[in-house]
Amino acid sequence: MTAIMEFLDTLNAFVWGPPMMIILVGTGVFLTLRLGGIQFRKSGYAWKLVFKGAFKKDVAERGEGEITPFQALTSTLAATVGN
């Protein structure tokens, strides 16, 4: 049992060590360059969509749906953090 645990510890250190960090950072840089930095170019539009109905007073102004995009975002984040 000790040999299995030592093997798994070694495997864990390799998988989640520098090779994985290089792969994750490399993938992020690749996608940023390939997609033209969409996370920077379209962030204003994304925030506008999120907060579009959050500050409207009248329910009719908010449009279709029972909850606002902001309420959907906050409940999703709460469920994610809660896990």
N, C-alpha and C positions, 0 to 999 in steps of 0.2 A: 504494500500500500504506500509506503514511503517513496519507493521508486517512481510510482505513478504520479504522486504529488510533486516530486521534484521535476519530473518531465513536464507536467502541466505548468508549473511555475516558470520553467525555462521557455516553454512555448508561449506563455502569456507575456513574458517580458519581451520576447522577440516580436510578437504580433502587435502589441500595443506600444512598442518602443519607437525608435527613430524611423524605421521603415514606414510605419503607419502614418506618422506625422508628415513625412515627405510625400506620401501618397495623398493625404488629405489636403495639404497646402498646394501641392501640384495640381490637383483636381480643381481647387478653387481658383487658382491663377488661370488655368486652361479655360474654364468656363467663363470667367470674367472677360478674357480676351476674345474668346469665340463668340460670345453673345454681345460683345461691344459694351460691357459695363452696364448692363440693363439695371442692375440693382442700384446704381447711382443715377442713371438717366431718368428712370421712371419712379423714383422714390417719392417725389412730390405728388405725382398722380395717385400713387398707392395710398398715401396718407389722406389725400383729398377724398378718395372713395371710402376710406375707413370712417372718417369723421363727417361725412356728408350729411347724415341725418341726425347726428348726435345733438346738435344745437338748435334744431328747428322746434318751435313751440307747438305748432298745430299738427295734429296727427295726419291731416289730409296733405300737408306739405311734404311729409316724409315719404310718401309713395306706398307701393305695395309691400306687404309683409307685416308680420306681427312684431318683430324686433328690429332695431336699427343695426346697421353694420358694426357700430361701436359696441353694442350689447353682444352681438355675436362674437366679436373679437375677444372681449373680456371674459365671456363665459368659456370660450375655447381655451384661453390661456389659463383660466382657473382650473379647468378640468385637466389640462396638461401638467400644471404644477402640482395638482392634487395627487397625481399618480406617483 
